[in-house]
Amino acid sequence: MKAHLLFRDRDLDPKAPLPPQADALIDDLRLNVIFDAMAAGDELIARVSPRVMLNTLADPEDIRYRQEITSESLDREDLVRELYSLASDAIEAERKSYIHAGFRSPGSIVFESVSVLKLLLGTLTRLRAISDAERGRSTSRGLRTLFETLSRELDDPFFERIRGYISDLSRPRMLFTARLGVGNKATDHVLRKPLPPEGNWLARAFAGKPEGYSFRLNERDESGARALSDIRDRALNRVADALGQGKDHVLAFLNALRNELAFYVGAINLHARLVELALPTCLPDFQSSEDHDFAATGLYDVALALTSGQAGRGQRYRRHGPAPYRHHHRGQPGGKTTFLRSVGLSFVMGQCGLFAGAGSPRTGAAGNVFTHFKREEDRALESGKFDEELHRMSVLVDQLRPHSVMLLNESFASTNDREGSDISYEIVSSLQDVGVRVFFVTHQYSFAHRFFANHRADTLFLRPERLENGTRTFRLRPGEPETTSYGQDLYARIFGHALPRHDTRQTP
């Protein structure tokens, strides 16, 4: 059996490596805040969430398959949590039921497998009951297929066989046959149907003598007991293999089910936190990766909202047409980096099947998401800050592929404006030429104005809106790059008075 709750054709590989840009994405987009909110103290969810979120999907149909399950999970939280608890409790009970030893004889494997199957029988029975009740009600393809599979595989004959195996193999007496081989050594050991119960002492007293020869071991005959145990293990060898494989198969399914449900329980936990903050969420509409349009209303930085405990100001972000945006953005306090993170999170969260922090996002699926944010100075003084930026960009370029998304935050600002602008222009124009979508926030006027003057149809320029009285609205509007960053306004707001003007008059 397969869970198939994250992928249509396979189960989640919990040991799959993270993509090479994972550490940068986690740091730059503050994904750890989101992982913690999803886990809510659950260690398994904390392990699974990064692997699912960072290995994003690129096929819109795969994304929609997962979105359906996310949507149903949010609507039917109790059902998903019950399934997750059933699988988790069964696995934990199995783990505590015996000590996993390095070498196990066939007899111990049979005993262990029978004990585990007894524990799992209740879980499987409950899963069958849930499946029978829910398979006609489920709205997502993933959960509907899961319930149909469970109802089909865990049918009445299955439970009859399991209970029969448990009963037969739990009896103290076993019957097996063997042939005499070379040197009169026993060979071809075969376990037979169990002997009938011996009955009470009265029945045993009046029972007739058994057919054939028999013997009894003395209680102190250790050598004889070891020899008999060896013969017994040979007879149980094939049974142990089959029973052990059956037990491992059931446990593997429950582990896969628990791992994949962990992601959806994490989605429920995260959604509940955002609902408390009265923040909107929406499952993005992802189109083919060739579609580079981007539209979103109510866009916000989910990590900032979770850490600040406030909903912040709403955002609106739209892009239509071949490439230019029609854009209206009211950002949370924090400015350009907050905006850039909100865009990046809409891709990372949306393309793993989660909801995004926005009202109605629509865009083409990204081949992958990369960040190039400014870093602190190298404390070891092995390289300058500008060298580090160039090296990091070189590494990213080797990993990029068409239709990826690149987020740049004040890149190449560690050198002078002219040199940094030239490098930024060459890199960004080259990325655009090969089909990489670039979101760049910068104070490099020369770079921005050069792009603006070229009138590229695939480029949009946004700048913060300021009213005539200097009030900042936290909206981003299309507009020509400006030469000023309004540092004087910041000085006045922080220090409480205007920046003193330089007097050029000559004193007598």
Wavefront OBJ file of the C-alpha trace (Angstrom):
o trace
v 0.000 0.000 0.000
v 1.071 3.558 -0.718
v -0.079 6.751 0.953
v 0.394 9.045 -2.098
v -0.675 12.155 -0.199
v 2.216 14.335 -1.378
v 2.953 12.844 -4.786
v 0.639 11.148 -7.249
v 3.076 8.365 -8.080
v 5.349 7.902 -5.061
v 5.756 8.378 -1.340
v 7.817 11.043 0.385
v 11.487 10.205 0.869
v 12.199 11.575 4.377
v 15.944 11.331 3.712
v 15.881 13.202 0.404
v 18.564 15.912 0.348
v 17.614 19.562 0.473
v 18.343 21.689 -2.609
v 21.728 23.458 -2.619
v 20.181 26.895 -2.030
v 18.169 25.703 0.995
v 20.260 27.413 3.686
v 20.102 30.782 1.927
v 16.349 30.474 1.411
v 15.794 29.625 5.064
v 17.871 32.589 6.251
v 16.726 35.196 3.734
v 12.998 34.367 3.811
v 13.035 33.531 7.556
v 11.490 30.153 6.845
v 12.419 28.822 10.288
v 9.659 31.010 11.711
v 7.171 29.264 9.426
v 8.590 25.810 10.190
v 8.197 26.459 13.931
v 4.614 27.597 13.473
v 3.820 24.470 11.479
v 5.486 22.116 13.957
v 3.899 23.603 17.093
v 6.312 21.481 19.126
v 5.927 18.275 17.078
v 9.400 16.939 16.199
v 8.255 14.927 13.191
v 6.489 17.910 11.601
v 9.633 19.962 12.248
v 11.678 17.396 10.268
v 9.216 16.847 7.433
v 8.138 20.440 6.703
v 11.513 21.736 5.424
v 11.928 18.789 3.051
v 8.483 19.259 1.575
v 8.604 23.059 1.368
v 12.132 23.462 0.018
v 11.791 20.724 -2.629
v 9.132 22.704 -4.443
v 6.983 21.318 -7.234
v 7.223 22.727 -10.762
v 4.329 20.915 -12.470
v 1.048 22.862 -11.963
v -0.934 19.607 -11.930
v 1.257 18.209 -9.132
v 0.734 21.435 -7.194
v -3.042 21.282 -7.641
v -3.074 17.631 -6.507
v -1.452 18.669 -3.230
v -3.564 21.822 -2.919
v -6.731 19.723 -2.998
v -5.549 17.769 0.036
v -4.486 20.969 1.818
v -7.916 22.464 1.233
v -9.717 19.359 2.505
v -7.368 19.168 5.490
v -8.302 22.704 6.525
v -12.003 21.885 6.118
v -11.774 18.564 7.966
v -9.143 19.134 10.597
v -10.470 16.466 12.981
v -10.245 13.734 10.341
v -6.640 14.552 9.402
v -5.535 14.816 13.018
v -7.185 11.477 13.848
v -5.405 9.737 10.972
v -2.103 11.287 12.044
v -2.637 10.213 15.679
v -3.599 6.670 14.671
v -0.417 6.176 12.647
v 1.772 7.898 15.246
v 0.384 5.939 18.198
v 0.762 2.608 16.385
v 4.382 3.281 15.436
v 5.233 4.458 18.942
v 3.572 1.382 20.491
v 5.540 -0.899 18.147
v 8.775 0.859 19.043
v 8.191 0.307 22.756
v 6.953 -3.266 22.431
v 10.360 -4.965 22.194
v 14.084 -4.370 22.043
v 15.440 -4.314 18.492
v 18.367 -6.722 18.539
v 21.095 -7.120 15.952
v 20.743 -10.904 15.448
v 17.319 -12.483 15.657
v 16.493 -16.150 15.234
v 13.492 -17.251 13.145
v 11.655 -18.112 16.342
v 12.191 -14.650 17.816
v 11.156 -13.029 14.523
v 7.897 -14.986 14.550
v 7.229 -14.086 18.172
v 8.068 -10.417 17.523
v 5.974 -10.227 14.354
v 2.960 -11.829 16.008
v 3.224 -9.402 18.925
v 3.444 -6.404 16.597
v 0.550 -7.595 14.442
v -1.577 -7.898 17.570
v -0.767 -4.249 18.345
v -1.427 -3.081 14.786
v -4.659 -4.991 14.342
v -6.651 -2.355 16.220
v -5.105 0.457 14.173
v -5.826 -1.311 10.887
v -9.401 -2.019 11.956
v -9.946 1.673 12.757
v -8.380 2.744 9.449
v -10.730 0.397 7.603
v -13.745 1.858 9.419
v -12.677 5.439 8.618
v -12.049 4.534 4.981
v -15.449 2.912 4.544
v -17.130 5.994 6.007
v -15.071 8.666 4.229
v -14.246 7.387 0.745
v -17.565 8.641 -0.641
v -17.270 12.012 1.099
v -13.697 12.969 0.325
v -13.276 15.891 -2.078
v -9.544 15.562 -2.853
v -8.107 12.988 -5.213
v -5.342 12.078 -2.756
v -7.520 11.293 0.260
v -10.185 9.634 -1.857
v -7.602 7.311 -3.413
v -6.135 6.573 0.027
v -9.518 5.595 1.461
v -10.394 3.467 -1.569
v -7.048 1.666 -1.286
v -7.492 1.006 2.429
v -11.026 -0.330 1.956
v -9.848 -2.598 -0.848
v -6.687 -3.894 0.808
v -8.025 -4.136 4.364
v -11.048 -6.249 3.460
v -12.713 -8.919 5.595
v -10.621 -11.826 4.227
v -7.462 -9.873 5.122
v -8.495 -9.547 8.759
v -9.573 -13.206 8.874
v -6.146 -14.293 7.651
v -4.307 -12.030 10.084
v -6.347 -13.235 13.040
v -5.843 -16.836 11.930
v -2.045 -16.383 11.684
v -1.938 -14.753 15.092
v -3.975 -17.534 16.642
v -2.031 -20.381 15.014
v 1.409 -18.953 15.738
v 0.592 -18.031 19.324
v 0.064 -21.675 20.370
v 2.775 -23.258 22.505
v 2.870 -26.484 20.426
v 3.853 -26.626 16.750
v 3.829 -29.432 14.227
v 6.382 -29.676 11.445
v 7.763 -32.407 9.216
v 11.195 -33.092 7.781
v 12.964 -35.679 5.620
v 16.211 -37.458 6.255
v 18.914 -36.225 3.933
v 22.599 -37.012 3.454
v 24.118 -38.444 6.605
v 20.636 -38.822 8.101
v 20.468 -35.091 8.656
v 17.022 -33.545 8.718
v 16.114 -31.478 5.657
v 13.063 -29.882 3.994
v 11.508 -28.682 7.237
v 7.851 -27.729 6.740
v 5.558 -26.140 9.326
v 2.189 -27.876 9.368
v -1.213 -26.835 10.616
v -1.217 -26.566 14.397
v -2.016 -29.485 16.628
v -5.351 -29.479 18.404
v -5.304 -28.110 21.960
v -4.081 -30.526 24.595
v -7.077 -29.867 26.825
v -7.063 -29.948 30.637
v -5.196 -32.442 32.853
v -8.127 -34.892 32.858
v -8.272 -35.005 29.070
v -4.509 -35.494 28.864
v -4.687 -38.344 31.460
v -7.201 -40.391 29.432
v -5.800 -39.449 26.032
v -4.509 -42.301 23.937
v -0.907 -42.731 23.059
v 0.214 -40.562 20.116
v 0.824 -42.257 16.818
v 4.483 -42.749 16.024
v 7.463 -42.249 18.261
v 7.817 -39.394 20.710
v 10.148 -38.225 23.432
v 10.284 -35.605 26.173
v 13.250 -33.531 27.191
v 14.391 -33.373 30.746
v 13.970 -29.886 32.155
v 17.754 -29.735 32.812
v 18.796 -30.959 29.359
v 20.225 -27.682 28.007
v 21.990 -29.297 25.040
v 18.827 -31.082 23.991
v 16.854 -27.833 24.321
v 19.333 -26.023 22.084
v 19.189 -28.825 19.501
v 15.388 -28.792 19.538
v 15.357 -24.998 19.261
v 17.626 -25.236 16.217
v 15.259 -27.702 14.554
v 12.312 -25.452 15.419
v 14.039 -22.425 13.881
v 14.651 -24.330 10.654
v 10.964 -25.163 10.453
v 10.008 -21.529 11.159
v 12.504 -19.989 8.773
v 10.165 -19.518 5.813
v 7.304 -18.479 8.071
v 9.556 -15.938 9.789
v 10.549 -14.432 6.441
v 6.951 -14.108 5.254
v 5.627 -12.856 8.580
v 8.493 -10.400 9.041
v 7.961 -8.988 5.556
v 4.252 -8.617 6.223
v 4.872 -6.794 9.485
v 7.483 -4.534 7.878
v 5.103 -3.775 5.004
v 2.375 -2.614 7.389
v 4.842 -0.535 9.421
v 6.323 1.005 6.269
v 2.860 2.081 5.167
v 2.035 3.568 8.565
v 5.368 5.411 8.598
v 4.739 6.826 5.124
v 1.199 7.786 6.078
v 2.402 9.515 9.244
v 5.211 11.380 7.446
v 2.935 12.700 4.733
v 0.107 13.589 7.090
v 2.646 15.509 9.193
v 2.884 18.117 6.432
v -0.880 18.638 6.376
v -1.142 18.807 10.165
v 1.592 21.455 9.938
v -0.523 23.317 7.378
v -3.460 23.212 9.793
v -1.279 24.579 12.614
v 0.095 27.403 10.462
v -3.323 28.321 9.118
v -4.729 28.522 12.630
v -2.001 31.004 13.627
v -2.739 33.222 10.633
v -6.473 33.086 11.294
v -5.800 34.357 14.819
v -4.055 37.342 13.246
v -6.999 37.931 10.891
v -4.703 37.513 7.898
v -5.978 36.231 4.541
v -4.677 33.070 2.925
v -5.320 31.630 -0.496
v -4.211 28.661 -2.569
v -2.304 30.201 -5.502
v -3.333 29.547 -9.081
v -0.148 28.237 -10.725
v 0.049 28.107 -14.489
v 2.756 26.726 -16.765
v 6.264 27.903 -15.930
v 6.390 29.732 -19.294
v 3.752 32.118 -17.947
v 5.706 34.866 -16.172
v 2.674 36.925 -15.140
v 2.227 37.572 -11.433
v -0.916 38.809 -9.687
v -1.708 38.912 -5.982
v -3.949 40.889 -3.644
v -3.346 41.171 0.069
v 0.272 40.053 -0.274
v 2.181 40.024 3.041
v 5.278 38.610 4.727
v 4.028 35.550 6.639
v 7.202 35.250 8.756
v 7.010 38.903 9.823
v 3.343 38.523 10.715
v 4.084 35.485 12.889
v 6.985 37.125 14.756
v 5.327 40.496 15.251
v 1.995 39.014 16.261
v 0.252 41.654 14.181
v -1.622 41.530 10.954
v 0.229 44.529 9.605
v -1.045 46.639 6.751
v -2.679 44.836 3.869
v -0.944 44.555 0.537
v -2.086 44.436 -3.022
v 0.154 43.313 -5.844
v -0.842 42.714 -9.415
v 0.874 41.865 -12.640
v -0.879 41.411 -15.958
v 0.093 41.299 -19.610
v 3.284 40.022 -21.253
v 5.492 41.160 -18.389
v 4.675 44.666 -17.066
v 2.844 44.911 -13.756
v -0.153 46.917 -12.730
v 0.784 47.274 -9.149
v -0.633 48.575 -5.912
v 1.267 47.528 -2.808
v 0.560 48.459 0.786
v 3.320 46.804 2.755
v 3.807 45.867 6.355
v 6.231 48.185 8.160
v 9.641 47.059 7.016
v 9.900 48.317 3.469
v 11.543 46.772 0.459
v 12.950 43.645 2.152
v 9.515 42.847 3.553
v 8.044 43.166 0.086
v 10.745 40.967 -1.427
v 10.215 38.294 1.226
v 6.464 38.332 0.661
v 7.015 37.610 -3.037
v 9.517 34.840 -2.313
v 7.263 33.212 0.276
v 4.322 33.233 -2.126
v 6.381 31.020 -4.468
v 7.983 28.755 -1.845
v 4.800 28.202 0.167
v 2.515 28.030 -2.839
v 4.608 25.580 -4.855
v 4.772 23.025 -2.064
v 0.980 22.895 -1.978
v 0.485 25.301 0.910
v -1.638 28.427 0.909
v 0.159 31.725 0.418
v -0.011 34.919 2.436
v -2.182 36.756 -0.063
v -5.733 37.064 -1.280
v -5.624 35.573 -4.774
v -2.131 34.874 -6.148
v -1.773 33.833 -9.759
v 1.504 33.184 -11.574
v 3.510 30.654 -13.521
v 5.253 27.970 -11.476
v 8.919 28.752 -10.861
v 11.574 26.242 -11.841
v 13.147 27.054 -8.481
v 13.545 30.004 -6.139
v 16.894 31.629 -5.316
v 17.884 34.538 -3.102
v 20.864 36.877 -3.199
v 20.545 39.077 -0.117
v 23.312 41.193 1.345
v 25.402 39.523 4.046
v 27.383 40.716 7.027
v 31.079 41.469 6.696
v 33.384 38.437 6.672
v 34.726 38.326 10.232
v 37.621 36.070 9.192
v 38.707 38.728 6.664
v 39.310 36.037 4.044
v 37.606 38.108 1.364
v 35.972 41.479 0.935
v 32.215 41.915 0.979
v 32.099 42.640 -2.755
v 34.169 39.521 -3.526
v 31.780 37.449 -1.415
v 28.759 38.795 -3.332
v 30.319 37.962 -6.689
v 31.321 34.471 -5.570
v 27.843 33.761 -4.250
v 26.269 34.956 -7.490
v 28.631 32.724 -9.480
v 27.482 29.702 -7.475
v 23.817 30.600 -8.005
v 24.233 31.047 -11.752
v 25.496 27.468 -12.007
v 22.283 26.255 -10.326
v 19.800 28.396 -12.221
v 17.596 27.075 -14.965
v 14.975 28.792 -17.162
v 11.812 30.001 -15.428
v 13.503 30.149 -12.028
v 12.846 33.114 -9.736
v 15.743 35.197 -8.425
v 15.268 37.596 -5.505
v 18.019 40.195 -5.113
v 18.151 42.495 -2.094
v 20.643 45.377 -2.340
v 23.052 43.168 -4.258
v 26.453 44.670 -5.199
v 25.863 47.729 -3.018
v 29.195 47.147 -1.270
v 31.077 48.905 -4.063
v 30.576 52.348 -5.593
v 27.348 53.113 -7.450
v 28.871 53.128 -10.936
v 30.699 49.813 -10.637
v 27.836 48.138 -8.778
v 25.300 49.420 -11.320
v 27.308 48.108 -14.270
v 27.603 44.652 -12.709
v 23.934 44.586 -11.705
v 22.877 45.564 -15.225
v 24.943 42.860 -16.911
v 23.772 40.136 -14.535
v 20.074 41.041 -14.484
v 19.801 41.547 -18.249
v 21.520 38.191 -18.839
v 19.172 36.437 -16.414
v 16.149 37.953 -18.113
v 17.447 36.907 -21.524
v 17.524 33.230 -20.468
v 14.026 33.329 -18.950
v 14.806 33.859 -15.246
v 12.313 36.059 -13.398
v 14.120 38.683 -11.330
v 12.812 40.711 -8.387
v 15.417 43.327 -7.442
v 15.238 45.998 -4.733
v 18.086 48.461 -4.903
v 19.246 52.027 -4.276
v 21.534 51.937 -7.343
v 20.056 54.790 -9.368
v 22.398 54.367 -12.356
v 21.432 50.712 -12.718
v 17.694 51.336 -12.397
v 17.664 54.369 -14.696
v 19.653 52.523 -17.376
v 17.043 49.780 -17.443
v 14.260 52.356 -17.463
v 15.811 54.200 -20.389
v 15.972 50.978 -22.433
v 12.166 50.593 -22.211
v 12.299 46.792 -21.904
v 8.823 45.313 -22.248
v 9.599 42.640 -19.650
v 10.592 45.094 -16.910
v 8.517 47.055 -14.415
v 9.783 49.743 -12.049
v 8.146 50.312 -8.683
v 8.897 52.911 -6.077
v 7.409 53.738 -2.659
v 4.521 56.158 -2.780
v 4.947 59.460 -0.970
v 2.222 62.041 -0.597
v 2.848 65.715 -1.266
v 3.337 66.350 2.438
v 6.035 63.646 2.602
v 3.839 60.976 4.240
v 4.788 57.413 3.298
v 1.788 55.217 2.449
v 3.667 51.893 2.268
v 2.363 51.478 -1.259
v 4.532 50.617 -4.239
v 3.560 52.371 -7.430
v 4.921 52.134 -10.986
v 7.208 55.027 -11.685
v 10.531 56.276 -12.960
v 13.531 55.675 -10.641
v 14.381 58.656 -8.451
v 17.787 59.923 -7.444
v 16.937 60.465 -3.791
v 16.327 57.979 -1.003
v 14.756 60.658 1.227
v 17.419 60.356 3.880
v 16.572 63.868 5.163
v 13.018 62.745 5.970
v 14.365 59.764 7.916
v 16.735 62.068 9.818
v 13.882 64.375 10.779
v 11.669 61.480 11.893
v 14.367 59.854 14.029
v 15.984 62.947 15.561
v 12.892 65.123 15.748
v 14.203 68.066 13.708
v 15.280 68.788 10.176
v 18.807 68.187 8.965
v 20.774 71.441 9.302
v 21.387 73.128 5.986
v 24.981 73.800 4.975
v 25.536 77.580 4.861
v 27.799 78.523 1.957
v 27.986 82.234 2.793
v 31.384 83.650 3.723
v 31.682 84.951 7.261
v 33.382 88.383 7.662
l 1 2 3 4 5 6 7 8 9 10 11 12 13 14 15 16 17 18 19 20 21 22 23 24 25 26 27 28 29 30 31 32 33 34 35 36 37 38 39 40 41 42 43 44 45 46 47 48 49 50 51 52 53 54 55 56 57 58 59 60 61 62 63 64 65 66 67 68 69 70 71 72 73 74 75 76 77 78 79 80 81 82 83 84 85 86 87 88 89 90 91 92 93 94 95 96 97 98 99 100 101 102 103 104 105 106 107 108 109 110 111 112 113 114 115 116 117 118 119 120 121 122 123 124 125 126 127 128 129 130 131 132 133 134 135 136 137 138 139 140 141 142 143 144 145 146 147 148 149 150 151 152 153 154 155 156 157 158 159 160 161 162 163 164 165 166 167 168 169 170 171 172 173 174 175 176 177 178 179 180 181 182 183 184 185 186 187 188 189 190 191 192 193 194 195 196 197 198 199 200 201 202 203 204 205 206 207 208 209 210 211 212 213 214 215 216 217 218 219 220 221 222 223 224 225 226 227 228 229 230 231 232 233 234 235 236 237 238 239 240 241 242 243 244 245 246 247 248 249 250 251 252 253 254 255 256 257 258 259 260 261 262 263 264 265 266 267 268 269 270 271 272 273 274 275 276 277 278 279 280 281 282 283 284 285 286 287 288 289 290 291 292 293 294 295 296 297 298 299 300 301 302 303 304 305 306 307 308 309 310 311 312 313 314 315 316 317 318 319 320 321 322 323 324 325 326 327 328 329 330 331 332 333 334 335 336 337 338 339 340 341 342 343 344 345 346 347 348 349 350 351 352 353 354 355 356 357 358 359 360 361 362 363 364 365 366 367 368 369 370 371 372 373 374 375 376 377 378 379 380 381 382 383 384 385 386 387 388 389 390 391 392 393 394 395 396 397 398 399 400 401 402 403 404 405 406 407 408 409 410 411 412 413 414 415 416 417 418 419 420 421 422 423 424 425 426 427 428 429 430 431 432 433 434 435 436 437 438 439 440 441 442 443 444 445 446 447 448 449 450 451 452 453 454 455 456 457 458 459 460 461 462 463 464 465 466 467 468 469 470 471 472 473 474 475 476 477 478 479 480 481 482 483 484 485 486 487 488 489 490 491 492 493 494 495 496 497 498 499 500 501 502 503 504 505 506 507 508
